[in-house]
Amino acid sequence: MVAVASYSQRFAVLMKLRLQLFEFEDQPWFPAVVRAGMMDYLRFMITHLHTYRPIAPLLAEALRRTNQQHVLELCAGAGGGTEDVLQALQAENLPKVRITLTDLYPQPAAWQHIGKQSNGAIGFEPAPVNALQVPAQLAGFRAVFSAFHHFRPALGAQLLRNAVQAQTGVGVFEGAGKHWWEILLALTVLPVAQLLITPFIRPFSVSRLLFTYLIPLIPLCTIWDGVVSILRMYTPKQLLALGRQADPEGRYHWQAGKVRHAWGPEVTYLVGWPKNQ
Protein backbone atom coordinates (compact mmCIF):
# COMPACT_ATOMS: atom_id res chain seq x y z
CA MET A 1 0.00 0.00 0.00
CA VAL A 2 2.87 2.38 0.82
CA ALA A 3 4.46 1.72 -2.57
CA VAL A 4 1.16 2.36 -4.36
CA ALA A 5 0.71 5.63 -2.47
CA SER A 6 4.27 6.65 -3.33
CA TYR A 7 3.75 6.01 -7.05
CA SER A 8 0.42 7.88 -6.92
CA GLN A 9 2.16 10.90 -5.39
CA ARG A 10 4.86 10.81 -8.06
CA PHE A 11 2.25 10.71 -10.82
CA ALA A 12 0.42 13.63 -9.19
CA VAL A 13 3.63 15.69 -9.22
CA LEU A 14 4.31 14.71 -12.84
CA MET A 15 0.84 15.83 -13.90
CA LYS A 16 1.53 19.31 -12.51
CA LEU A 17 4.52 19.67 -14.80
CA ARG A 18 4.39 20.54 -18.47
CA LEU A 19 6.74 18.45 -20.61
CA GLN A 20 7.59 19.95 -24.00
CA LEU A 21 7.80 16.70 -25.96
CA PHE A 22 7.22 16.48 -29.70
CA GLU A 23 4.03 15.43 -31.48
CA PHE A 24 4.06 13.95 -34.96
CA GLU A 25 1.26 16.17 -36.23
CA ASP A 26 3.32 19.29 -35.43
CA GLN A 27 6.14 18.32 -37.76
CA PRO A 28 6.16 20.00 -41.21
CA TRP A 29 7.51 16.78 -42.78
CA PHE A 30 4.69 14.64 -41.38
CA PRO A 31 2.57 13.14 -44.22
CA ALA A 32 -0.60 15.18 -44.70
CA VAL A 33 -2.68 12.05 -45.38
CA VAL A 34 -1.71 10.53 -42.01
CA ARG A 35 -2.31 13.83 -40.19
CA ALA A 36 -5.75 14.05 -41.80
CA GLY A 37 -6.57 10.49 -40.72
CA MET A 38 -5.60 11.28 -37.14
CA MET A 39 -7.69 14.46 -37.15
CA ASP A 40 -10.69 12.60 -38.58
CA TYR A 41 -10.50 10.07 -35.74
CA LEU A 42 -10.25 12.83 -33.12
CA ARG A 43 -13.19 14.67 -34.70
CA PHE A 44 -15.30 11.51 -34.55
CA MET A 45 -14.42 10.74 -30.92
CA ILE A 46 -14.73 14.30 -29.60
CA THR A 47 -18.09 14.73 -31.31
CA HIS A 48 -19.63 11.42 -30.25
CA LEU A 49 -18.31 11.59 -26.69
CA HIS A 50 -19.68 15.15 -26.42
CA THR A 51 -16.30 16.18 -25.02
CA TYR A 52 -16.95 19.92 -24.97
CA ARG A 53 -20.60 19.99 -23.90
CA PRO A 54 -19.67 21.02 -20.30
CA ILE A 55 -18.08 24.29 -21.45
CA ALA A 56 -21.17 25.49 -23.37
CA PRO A 57 -22.43 27.69 -20.47
CA LEU A 58 -18.96 29.28 -20.10
CA LEU A 59 -18.63 29.96 -23.80
CA ALA A 60 -22.21 31.23 -24.04
CA GLU A 61 -21.56 33.69 -21.18
CA ALA A 62 -18.37 34.88 -22.89
CA LEU A 63 -20.26 35.42 -26.16
CA ARG A 64 -22.91 37.46 -24.37
CA ARG A 65 -20.28 39.49 -22.53
CA THR A 66 -18.67 40.40 -25.86
CA ASN A 67 -21.96 40.83 -27.75
CA GLN A 68 -20.90 38.12 -30.18
CA GLN A 69 -22.87 35.59 -32.18
CA HIS A 70 -19.82 34.36 -34.08
CA VAL A 71 -17.09 31.97 -32.93
CA LEU A 72 -13.81 32.01 -34.85
CA GLU A 73 -12.26 28.62 -34.20
CA LEU A 74 -8.46 28.62 -34.50
CA CYS A 75 -6.32 25.50 -34.95
CA ALA A 76 -9.52 23.65 -35.83
CA GLY A 77 -7.90 20.51 -37.27
CA ALA A 78 -10.72 18.43 -38.71
CA GLY A 79 -13.31 20.33 -36.68
CA GLY A 80 -13.65 17.80 -33.88
CA GLY A 81 -16.57 18.62 -31.59
CA THR A 82 -17.59 21.78 -33.47
CA GLU A 83 -21.05 20.43 -34.39
CA ASP A 84 -21.61 19.45 -30.78
CA VAL A 85 -20.48 22.86 -29.50
CA LEU A 86 -22.84 24.56 -31.97
CA GLN A 87 -25.80 22.49 -30.76
CA ALA A 88 -24.89 23.13 -27.13
CA LEU A 89 -24.66 26.89 -27.71
CA GLN A 90 -28.01 26.87 -29.48
CA ALA A 91 -29.45 25.10 -26.42
CA GLU A 92 -28.00 27.97 -24.32
CA ASN A 93 -30.44 30.33 -26.06
CA LEU A 94 -28.06 31.42 -28.82
CA PRO A 95 -30.02 30.22 -31.86
CA LYS A 96 -28.22 32.50 -34.34
CA VAL A 97 -24.67 31.55 -33.35
CA ARG A 98 -22.33 30.53 -36.15
CA ILE A 99 -18.79 29.14 -36.23
CA THR A 100 -15.96 29.63 -38.72
CA LEU A 101 -13.23 26.97 -38.84
CA THR A 102 -9.61 27.99 -39.50
CA ASP A 103 -6.26 26.24 -39.34
CA LEU A 104 -2.66 26.60 -40.48
CA TYR A 105 -3.29 23.34 -42.35
CA PRO A 106 -6.86 23.70 -43.72
CA GLN A 107 -8.93 20.55 -44.19
CA PRO A 108 -11.70 21.65 -46.58
CA ALA A 109 -12.97 18.10 -47.25
CA ALA A 110 -13.75 17.49 -43.58
CA TRP A 111 -15.01 21.05 -43.09
CA GLN A 112 -17.39 20.88 -46.05
CA HIS A 113 -18.91 17.74 -44.53
CA ILE A 114 -19.39 19.54 -41.20
CA GLY A 115 -20.85 22.57 -42.95
CA LYS A 116 -23.47 20.44 -44.68
CA GLN A 117 -24.34 18.68 -41.42
CA SER A 118 -24.89 22.06 -39.74
CA ASN A 119 -27.01 23.50 -42.57
CA GLY A 120 -24.46 26.25 -43.11
CA ALA A 121 -24.13 27.41 -39.49
CA ILE A 122 -20.50 26.21 -39.57
CA GLY A 123 -18.33 27.70 -42.29
CA PHE A 124 -14.60 27.78 -42.90
CA GLU A 125 -11.71 29.89 -44.16
CA PRO A 126 -10.00 27.98 -47.00
CA ALA A 127 -6.67 29.84 -46.72
CA PRO A 128 -4.13 28.97 -43.99
CA VAL A 129 -4.61 31.02 -40.82
CA ASN A 130 -1.82 31.54 -38.29
CA ALA A 131 -3.37 31.63 -34.80
CA LEU A 132 -0.56 33.93 -33.66
CA GLN A 133 -1.39 36.56 -36.28
CA VAL A 134 -5.07 36.32 -37.13
CA PRO A 135 -6.04 38.51 -40.11
CA ALA A 136 -8.09 41.53 -39.06
CA GLN A 137 -10.93 40.63 -41.43
CA LEU A 138 -11.56 37.39 -39.50
CA ALA A 139 -13.73 38.69 -36.69
CA GLY A 140 -15.43 36.80 -33.89
CA PHE A 141 -14.83 35.33 -30.44
CA ARG A 142 -11.64 33.30 -30.81
CA ALA A 143 -11.75 29.71 -29.54
CA VAL A 144 -9.12 26.96 -29.51
CA PHE A 145 -10.24 23.39 -28.85
CA SER A 146 -7.77 20.54 -28.15
CA ALA A 147 -4.81 22.48 -29.58
CA PHE A 148 -3.46 25.06 -27.13
CA HIS A 149 -1.03 22.52 -25.67
CA HIS A 150 0.84 22.58 -29.00
CA PHE A 151 2.13 26.07 -28.19
CA ARG A 152 5.17 26.66 -26.00
CA PRO A 153 4.54 29.22 -23.23
CA ALA A 154 5.92 32.18 -25.19
CA LEU A 155 3.80 31.27 -28.23
CA GLY A 156 0.74 30.56 -26.11
CA ALA A 157 1.04 34.02 -24.58
CA GLN A 158 1.48 35.45 -28.08
CA LEU A 159 -1.75 33.78 -29.25
CA LEU A 160 -3.62 35.32 -26.32
CA ARG A 161 -1.89 38.69 -26.79
CA ASN A 162 -2.98 38.79 -30.42
CA ALA A 163 -6.60 38.49 -29.23
CA VAL A 164 -6.04 41.19 -26.59
CA GLN A 165 -4.57 43.53 -29.22
CA ALA A 166 -7.65 42.91 -31.39
CA GLN A 167 -9.90 43.59 -28.36
CA THR A 168 -11.79 40.36 -28.94
CA GLY A 169 -12.80 37.61 -26.55
CA VAL A 170 -10.75 34.43 -26.46
CA GLY A 171 -11.11 30.96 -24.97
CA VAL A 172 -8.89 27.88 -24.95
CA PHE A 173 -10.30 24.46 -24.07
CA GLU A 174 -8.59 21.09 -23.62
CA GLY A 175 -10.66 17.91 -23.48
CA ALA A 176 -8.85 16.42 -20.50
CA GLY A 177 -8.09 17.16 -16.87
CA LYS A 178 -4.41 16.12 -17.01
CA HIS A 179 -4.68 12.93 -14.95
CA TRP A 180 -2.58 9.77 -15.04
CA TRP A 181 -5.61 7.60 -15.85
CA GLU A 182 -6.15 9.60 -19.05
CA ILE A 183 -2.70 8.49 -20.18
CA LEU A 184 -3.64 4.90 -19.35
CA LEU A 185 -6.77 5.22 -21.51
CA ALA A 186 -4.72 6.65 -24.37
CA LEU A 187 -2.43 3.62 -24.23
CA THR A 188 -5.08 0.91 -23.89
CA VAL A 189 -8.78 1.56 -24.50
CA LEU A 190 -8.66 4.32 -27.12
CA PRO A 191 -6.43 2.43 -29.62
CA VAL A 192 -8.91 -0.46 -29.61
CA ALA A 193 -11.76 1.98 -30.10
CA GLN A 194 -9.91 3.55 -33.03
CA LEU A 195 -9.60 0.20 -34.80
CA LEU A 196 -13.29 -0.49 -34.29
CA ILE A 197 -14.74 2.85 -35.39
CA THR A 198 -12.47 3.79 -38.32
CA PRO A 199 -14.74 2.19 -41.01
CA PHE A 200 -17.63 4.35 -39.77
CA ILE A 201 -15.86 7.72 -39.95
CA ARG A 202 -17.26 10.05 -42.61
CA PRO A 203 -16.46 11.29 -45.17
CA PHE A 204 -15.16 7.87 -46.26
CA SER A 205 -11.46 7.64 -47.14
CA VAL A 206 -9.54 4.70 -48.60
CA SER A 207 -6.26 6.18 -47.39
CA ARG A 208 -7.61 6.23 -43.83
CA LEU A 209 -8.24 2.47 -44.02
CA LEU A 210 -4.84 1.85 -45.60
CA PHE A 211 -2.90 3.75 -42.93
CA THR A 212 -4.96 2.29 -40.09
CA TYR A 213 -5.00 -1.43 -40.89
CA LEU A 214 -2.33 -2.26 -43.49
CA ILE A 215 0.28 0.34 -42.54
CA PRO A 216 -0.85 1.36 -39.04
CA LEU A 217 0.74 4.81 -38.93
CA ILE A 218 -2.50 6.54 -37.92
CA PRO A 219 -3.15 4.50 -34.73
CA LEU A 220 0.53 4.38 -33.70
CA CYS A 221 1.02 8.12 -34.13
CA THR A 222 -2.31 8.78 -32.44
CA ILE A 223 -1.19 6.83 -29.37
CA TRP A 224 2.05 8.79 -29.12
CA ASP A 225 0.47 12.18 -29.75
CA GLY A 226 -2.38 11.41 -27.35
CA VAL A 227 -0.03 10.69 -24.45
CA VAL A 228 2.21 13.65 -25.27
CA SER A 229 -0.80 15.97 -25.54
CA ILE A 230 -1.71 15.26 -21.91
CA LEU A 231 1.87 15.78 -20.76
CA ARG A 232 2.05 19.08 -22.67
CA MET A 233 -1.23 20.42 -21.28
CA TYR A 234 -1.26 23.55 -19.12
CA THR A 235 -2.89 23.54 -15.70
CA PRO A 236 -5.51 26.24 -14.92
CA LYS A 237 -2.90 28.11 -12.85
CA GLN A 238 -0.47 28.08 -15.77
CA LEU A 239 -3.22 29.22 -18.17
CA LEU A 240 -4.06 32.17 -15.92
CA ALA A 241 -0.40 33.14 -15.81
CA LEU A 242 -0.26 33.14 -19.63
CA GLY A 243 -3.41 35.26 -19.78
CA ARG A 244 -1.91 37.86 -17.44
CA GLN A 245 1.36 37.77 -19.35
CA ALA A 246 -0.57 38.51 -22.54
CA ASP A 247 -2.48 41.30 -20.79
CA PRO A 248 0.04 43.11 -18.54
CA GLU A 249 -2.19 46.19 -18.26
CA GLY A 250 -5.01 44.12 -16.80
CA ARG A 251 -7.62 45.17 -19.37
CA TYR A 252 -9.16 41.68 -19.56
CA HIS A 253 -11.21 39.50 -17.26
CA TRP A 254 -9.58 36.06 -17.13
CA GLN A 255 -11.11 32.88 -15.77
CA ALA A 256 -9.53 29.40 -15.72
CA GLY A 257 -10.45 26.05 -14.23
CA LYS A 258 -11.94 22.65 -14.97
CA VAL A 259 -15.50 21.53 -15.61
CA ARG A 260 -16.60 17.93 -15.27
CA HIS A 261 -18.90 15.73 -17.31
CA ALA A 262 -21.66 14.01 -15.37
CA TRP A 263 -19.91 10.71 -16.20
CA GLY A 264 -16.43 11.75 -15.03
CA PRO A 265 -14.08 13.30 -17.61
CA GLU A 266 -13.00 16.92 -17.31
CA VAL A 267 -12.35 19.86 -19.62
CA THR A 268 -9.61 22.37 -18.74
CA TYR A 269 -10.28 25.93 -19.86
CA LEU A 270 -9.24 29.58 -19.95
CA VAL A 271 -11.60 32.35 -21.11
CA GLY A 272 -10.97 36.07 -21.34
CA TRP A 273 -12.76 39.18 -22.52
CA PRO A 274 -12.29 42.97 -22.22
CA LYS A 275 -13.45 44.34 -18.88
CA ASN A 276 -15.29 47.19 -20.62
CA GLN A 277 -17.62 44.73 -22.34
The 8 nearest C-alpha neighbors of each residue, nearest first, counted from 0:
[[1, 3, 2, 4, 5, 6, 7, 8],
 [2, 0, 4, 3, 5, 6, 7, 8],
 [1, 3, 5, 4, 0, 6, 7, 8],
 [4, 2, 0, 6, 5, 1, 7, 8],
 [5, 3, 7, 1, 2, 6, 0, 8],
 [4, 6, 2, 8, 3, 7, 1, 9],
 [7, 5, 9, 3, 8, 4, 10, 2],
 [8, 6, 4, 10, 5, 9, 3, 11],
 [9, 7, 11, 5, 6, 10, 4, 12],
 [8, 10, 6, 12, 11, 7, 13, 5],
 [9, 11, 13, 7, 12, 8, 14, 6],
 [10, 12, 8, 14, 9, 13, 7, 15],
 [13, 11, 9, 15, 10, 14, 8, 16],
 [14, 12, 10, 16, 15, 11, 9, 17],
 [13, 15, 11, 16, 12, 177, 10, 178],
 [16, 14, 12, 13, 11, 17, 234, 177],
 [17, 15, 13, 14, 18, 12, 230, 233],
 [16, 18, 231, 230, 232, 19, 233, 15],
 [17, 19, 231, 230, 20, 16, 227, 232],
 [20, 18, 231, 17, 21, 151, 230, 227],
 [21, 19, 18, 227, 22, 231, 230, 228],
 [20, 22, 23, 19, 227, 25, 224, 26],
 [23, 21, 224, 24, 25, 227, 20, 26],
 [22, 24, 25, 26, 29, 224, 220, 21],
 [23, 25, 22, 26, 34, 29, 224, 27],
 [26, 24, 23, 22, 27, 21, 149, 29],
 [25, 27, 29, 28, 24, 23, 22, 21],
 [28, 26, 29, 25, 24, 30, 23, 31],
 [29, 27, 26, 30, 31, 25, 23, 24],
 [28, 30, 26, 27, 31, 24, 23, 34],
 [31, 29, 33, 32, 28, 34, 27, 24],
 [30, 32, 34, 33, 35, 29, 28, 36],
 [31, 33, 35, 30, 34, 36, 206, 207],
 [34, 32, 36, 35, 30, 31, 217, 37],
 [35, 33, 31, 37, 36, 32, 24, 38],
 [34, 36, 38, 32, 33, 37, 31, 39],
 [37, 35, 33, 39, 207, 34, 38, 32],
 [36, 38, 34, 40, 35, 39, 217, 221],
 [37, 39, 41, 35, 77, 40, 36, 42],
 [40, 38, 42, 36, 37, 41, 77, 35],
 [39, 41, 43, 37, 38, 42, 44, 36],
 [42, 40, 38, 44, 43, 39, 45, 79],
 [79, 43, 41, 39, 45, 40, 44, 46],
 [42, 44, 40, 46, 41, 45, 47, 39],
 [43, 45, 41, 47, 46, 42, 48, 40],
 [46, 44, 80, 50, 42, 48, 79, 43],
 [45, 47, 80, 49, 43, 44, 48, 83],
 [46, 48, 44, 49, 45, 43, 50, 80],
 [47, 49, 50, 45, 46, 44, 43, 51],
 [50, 48, 46, 47, 52, 51, 45, 83],
 [51, 49, 45, 48, 52, 174, 46, 80],
 [50, 52, 53, 49, 54, 84, 174, 80],
 [51, 53, 49, 55, 54, 50, 87, 84],
 [54, 52, 51, 55, 260, 258, 259, 56],
 [53, 55, 57, 52, 56, 51, 58, 258],
 [54, 56, 58, 57, 52, 53, 88, 87],
 [57, 55, 59, 58, 54, 60, 91, 53],
 [58, 56, 60, 54, 55, 59, 61, 270],
 [57, 59, 61, 55, 60, 56, 54, 62],
 [58, 60, 56, 62, 61, 57, 55, 88],
 [61, 59, 63, 57, 58, 62, 64, 56],
 [60, 62, 64, 58, 59, 63, 65, 57],
 [63, 61, 67, 59, 65, 60, 64, 66],
 [62, 64, 66, 60, 65, 61, 67, 59],
 [65, 63, 61, 62, 66, 276, 60, 272],
 [64, 66, 62, 67, 63, 276, 61, 168],
 [67, 65, 63, 64, 62, 68, 276, 61],
 [68, 66, 62, 65, 69, 63, 140, 139],
 [67, 69, 96, 97, 95, 62, 70, 66],
 [68, 70, 139, 97, 67, 96, 98, 140],
 [71, 69, 98, 140, 139, 141, 72, 97],
 [72, 70, 141, 99, 139, 140, 98, 142],
 [71, 73, 142, 100, 141, 143, 75, 99],
 [72, 74, 101, 75, 143, 102, 130, 142],
 [75, 73, 102, 76, 101, 143, 146, 103],
 [74, 76, 78, 73, 102, 101, 100, 72],
 [77, 75, 78, 74, 38, 102, 106, 79],
 [76, 78, 38, 79, 109, 39, 42, 75],
 [79, 77, 75, 76, 81, 42, 80, 110],
 [42, 78, 80, 81, 45, 77, 46, 41],
 [79, 81, 46, 45, 83, 82, 42, 84],
 [80, 82, 84, 83, 78, 79, 85, 46],
 [83, 81, 85, 84, 80, 86, 117, 113],
 [82, 84, 80, 86, 81, 85, 46, 87],
 [85, 83, 87, 81, 86, 82, 88, 80],
 [86, 84, 82, 88, 83, 87, 81, 89],
 [87, 85, 89, 83, 88, 84, 90, 82],
 [86, 88, 84, 90, 89, 85, 55, 83],
 [89, 87, 91, 85, 90, 86, 55, 93],
 [88, 90, 94, 93, 86, 91, 87, 92],
 [89, 91, 87, 88, 92, 86, 93, 94],
 [92, 90, 88, 89, 93, 87, 59, 56],
 [93, 91, 90, 89, 94, 88, 59, 95],
 [92, 94, 89, 95, 96, 91, 88, 90],
 [93, 95, 89, 96, 92, 90, 88, 91],
 [96, 94, 93, 97, 68, 89, 120, 69],
 [97, 95, 68, 69, 93, 94, 89, 98],
 [96, 98, 120, 69, 121, 70, 68, 95],
 [97, 99, 70, 121, 69, 71, 122, 120],
 [98, 100, 122, 123, 71, 121, 72, 70],
 [101, 99, 123, 72, 75, 122, 124, 71],
 [102, 100, 73, 124, 75, 72, 128, 123],
 [101, 103, 74, 105, 104, 128, 75, 127],
 [102, 104, 127, 128, 129, 105, 74, 101],
 [103, 105, 102, 127, 106, 76, 128, 74],
 [106, 104, 102, 127, 107, 103, 125, 101],
 [105, 107, 108, 109, 77, 110, 104, 76],
 [106, 108, 110, 109, 111, 105, 125, 123],
 [109, 107, 111, 110, 106, 112, 202, 77],
 [110, 108, 112, 107, 111, 106, 77, 113],
 [111, 109, 107, 113, 112, 108, 114, 106],
 [112, 110, 114, 108, 113, 109, 107, 115],
 [111, 113, 109, 115, 110, 114, 116, 108],
 [114, 112, 110, 116, 111, 115, 117, 109],
 [113, 115, 111, 121, 119, 117, 112, 116],
 [114, 116, 118, 112, 117, 113, 119, 111],
 [115, 117, 113, 114, 118, 112, 119, 82],
 [118, 116, 114, 115, 119, 120, 121, 113],
 [119, 117, 115, 116, 120, 114, 121, 113],
 [118, 120, 114, 121, 117, 115, 122, 116],
 [119, 121, 97, 117, 118, 122, 98, 114],
 [122, 120, 98, 114, 119, 99, 97, 117],
 [123, 121, 99, 114, 100, 98, 119, 120],
 [122, 124, 100, 99, 101, 125, 110, 121],
 [123, 125, 101, 126, 100, 99, 122, 127],
 [126, 124, 123, 105, 107, 127, 101, 106],
 [125, 127, 124, 128, 105, 101, 103, 102],
 [128, 126, 103, 102, 104, 105, 129, 125],
 [129, 127, 103, 102, 101, 130, 126, 133],
 [128, 130, 131, 132, 103, 133, 127, 102],
 [131, 129, 133, 132, 73, 128, 158, 74],
 [132, 130, 158, 129, 157, 133, 161, 154],
 [133, 131, 129, 130, 134, 161, 158, 128],
 [132, 134, 130, 129, 131, 135, 128, 137],
 [135, 133, 136, 137, 132, 128, 129, 138],
 [134, 136, 137, 133, 138, 165, 132, 139],
 [135, 137, 134, 138, 133, 139, 165, 124],
 [138, 136, 135, 134, 139, 133, 71, 124],
 [137, 139, 136, 135, 71, 140, 69, 167],
 [138, 140, 69, 71, 70, 141, 67, 137],
 [139, 141, 70, 168, 71, 169, 167, 69],
 [140, 142, 169, 71, 72, 70, 139, 168],
 [143, 141, 170, 72, 171, 169, 73, 71],
 [142, 144, 171, 73, 72, 172, 146, 74],
 [143, 145, 172, 146, 173, 171, 142, 75],
 [146, 144, 173, 174, 172, 147, 143, 148],
 [147, 145, 148, 144, 149, 143, 74, 173],
 [146, 148, 149, 150, 145, 143, 171, 155],
 [147, 149, 232, 150, 146, 231, 228, 233],
 [150, 148, 147, 146, 151, 231, 25, 228],
 [151, 149, 155, 148, 154, 147, 152, 153],
 [150, 152, 154, 153, 155, 149, 19, 148],
 [153, 151, 155, 154, 156, 150, 241, 157],
 [152, 154, 156, 155, 151, 157, 150, 241],
 [155, 153, 157, 151, 156, 152, 150, 158],
 [156, 154, 152, 158, 150, 157, 153, 151],
 [155, 157, 159, 245, 241, 153, 154, 158],
 [156, 158, 154, 160, 155, 159, 161, 131],
 [159, 157, 131, 155, 161, 156, 160, 130],
 [158, 160, 156, 162, 157, 161, 245, 163],
 [161, 159, 245, 163, 157, 162, 158, 156],
 [160, 162, 164, 158, 159, 163, 157, 165],
 [163, 161, 165, 159, 160, 164, 167, 166],
 [164, 162, 160, 166, 165, 161, 167, 159],
 [165, 163, 161, 166, 162, 160, 167, 159],
 [164, 166, 162, 163, 167, 161, 135, 160],
 [167, 165, 163, 164, 162, 273, 168, 272],
 [168, 166, 165, 162, 140, 163, 169, 272],
 [167, 169, 272, 140, 271, 141, 65, 162],
 [168, 170, 141, 271, 142, 140, 270, 162],
 [169, 171, 270, 142, 269, 271, 141, 143],
 [170, 172, 143, 269, 268, 142, 144, 270],
 [171, 173, 268, 144, 267, 143, 145, 174],
 [174, 172, 145, 267, 266, 175, 144, 268],
 [175, 173, 266, 145, 50, 172, 267, 265],
 [176, 174, 266, 265, 173, 177, 267, 264],
 [175, 177, 265, 266, 267, 178, 257, 174],
 [178, 176, 175, 229, 14, 232, 179, 181],
 [177, 179, 181, 180, 176, 14, 182, 11],
 [178, 180, 182, 181, 10, 183, 177, 14],
 [179, 181, 183, 182, 178, 184, 185, 177],
 [182, 180, 184, 183, 179, 178, 185, 177],
 [181, 183, 185, 180, 179, 184, 226, 186],
 [182, 184, 180, 186, 181, 185, 187, 179],
 [185, 183, 181, 188, 187, 186, 182, 189],
 [186, 184, 182, 189, 183, 187, 225, 222],
 [185, 187, 183, 184, 222, 182, 188, 190],
 [186, 188, 184, 185, 189, 190, 183, 191],
 [189, 187, 184, 191, 190, 192, 185, 186],
 [188, 190, 192, 185, 191, 187, 184, 193],
 [191, 189, 193, 192, 188, 187, 218, 194],
 [192, 190, 194, 193, 189, 188, 195, 187],
 [191, 193, 189, 195, 190, 194, 196, 188],
 [194, 192, 190, 191, 195, 196, 197, 189],
 [195, 193, 191, 192, 197, 196, 190, 211],
 [194, 196, 192, 193, 197, 191, 198, 199],
 [195, 197, 193, 199, 198, 194, 192, 200],
 [196, 198, 199, 200, 194, 193, 195, 40],
 [199, 197, 196, 200, 208, 195, 203, 194],
 [198, 200, 197, 196, 201, 203, 195, 202],
 [201, 199, 197, 198, 202, 203, 43, 196],
 [202, 200, 203, 199, 204, 112, 39, 109],
 [201, 203, 200, 204, 112, 109, 108, 39],
 [204, 202, 201, 200, 205, 198, 199, 207],
 [205, 203, 207, 206, 202, 208, 201, 200],
 [206, 204, 208, 207, 209, 203, 210, 198],
 [205, 207, 209, 208, 204, 210, 32, 36],
 [206, 208, 204, 205, 36, 210, 209, 211],
 [209, 207, 211, 205, 206, 210, 212, 204],
 [208, 210, 206, 213, 207, 211, 212, 214],
 [211, 209, 214, 215, 207, 216, 208, 217],
 [210, 212, 215, 208, 217, 209, 207, 218],
 [211, 213, 215, 209, 214, 210, 208, 194],
 [214, 212, 209, 215, 210, 211, 208, 216],
 [213, 215, 210, 216, 212, 211, 209, 217],
 [216, 214, 211, 210, 212, 217, 218, 213],
 [215, 217, 219, 210, 218, 214, 220, 211],
 [216, 218, 211, 220, 215, 219, 37, 210],
 [219, 217, 221, 220, 216, 215, 211, 222],
 [220, 218, 216, 222, 221, 217, 215, 223],
 [219, 221, 223, 222, 217, 218, 216, 224],
 [220, 222, 218, 224, 219, 223, 225, 217],
 [223, 221, 225, 219, 220, 224, 185, 218],
 [224, 222, 220, 225, 226, 221, 227, 219],
 [223, 225, 227, 22, 221, 226, 222, 228],
 [226, 224, 228, 222, 223, 227, 221, 185],
 [227, 225, 228, 223, 229, 182, 224, 185],
 [226, 228, 230, 224, 229, 225, 231, 223],
 [229, 227, 231, 225, 226, 230, 224, 232],
 [230, 228, 232, 227, 231, 226, 177, 225],
 [229, 231, 227, 228, 18, 232, 17, 226],
 [232, 230, 17, 228, 18, 229, 148, 19],
 [233, 231, 148, 229, 230, 228, 17, 234],
 [234, 232, 237, 238, 17, 235, 231, 148],
 [233, 235, 237, 236, 238, 232, 15, 267],
 [236, 234, 238, 256, 255, 237, 239, 233],
 [237, 235, 239, 234, 238, 240, 255, 233],
 [236, 238, 240, 234, 235, 239, 233, 241],
 [239, 237, 235, 241, 240, 236, 233, 234],
 [240, 238, 242, 236, 241, 237, 255, 235],
 [239, 241, 237, 243, 238, 242, 244, 236],
 [242, 240, 244, 238, 156, 239, 243, 245],
 [241, 243, 239, 245, 244, 240, 246, 238],
 [244, 242, 246, 240, 245, 241, 247, 239],
 [243, 245, 241, 242, 246, 247, 240, 156],
 [244, 246, 160, 242, 156, 243, 159, 241],
 [245, 247, 243, 244, 249, 248, 242, 160],
 [248, 246, 249, 244, 243, 245, 250, 242],
 [249, 247, 246, 250, 243, 251, 245, 244],
 [248, 250, 247, 246, 251, 243, 252, 274],
 [249, 251, 248, 273, 274, 246, 252, 247],
 [252, 250, 273, 274, 272, 249, 253, 271],
 [251, 253, 271, 272, 274, 273, 254, 250],
 [254, 252, 271, 270, 251, 242, 255, 239],
 [253, 255, 270, 269, 271, 252, 256, 239],
 [256, 254, 269, 235, 268, 239, 270, 238],
 [255, 257, 235, 268, 267, 269, 258, 254],
 [256, 258, 267, 266, 268, 265, 259, 176],
 [259, 257, 266, 265, 53, 267, 256, 260],
 [258, 260, 265, 264, 263, 266, 261, 257],
 [259, 261, 263, 262, 264, 265, 53, 258],
 [260, 262, 263, 259, 264, 53, 265, 258],
 [263, 261, 260, 264, 259, 265, 48, 50],
 [262, 264, 260, 261, 259, 265, 258, 176],
 [265, 263, 260, 259, 262, 175, 266, 176],
 [264, 266, 259, 176, 175, 258, 260, 257],
 [265, 267, 174, 175, 258, 257, 173, 176],
 [268, 266, 257, 173, 176, 172, 256, 175],
 [267, 269, 172, 255, 171, 256, 257, 173],
 [268, 270, 255, 171, 170, 254, 238, 172],
 [271, 269, 170, 254, 169, 253, 171, 255],
 [270, 272, 253, 252, 169, 168, 251, 170],
 [271, 273, 168, 251, 252, 274, 169, 167],
 [274, 272, 251, 275, 276, 250, 252, 166],
 [273, 275, 251, 276, 252, 250, 272, 249],
 [276, 274, 273, 250, 251, 272, 65, 252],
 [275, 274, 273, 65, 64, 272, 66, 63]]
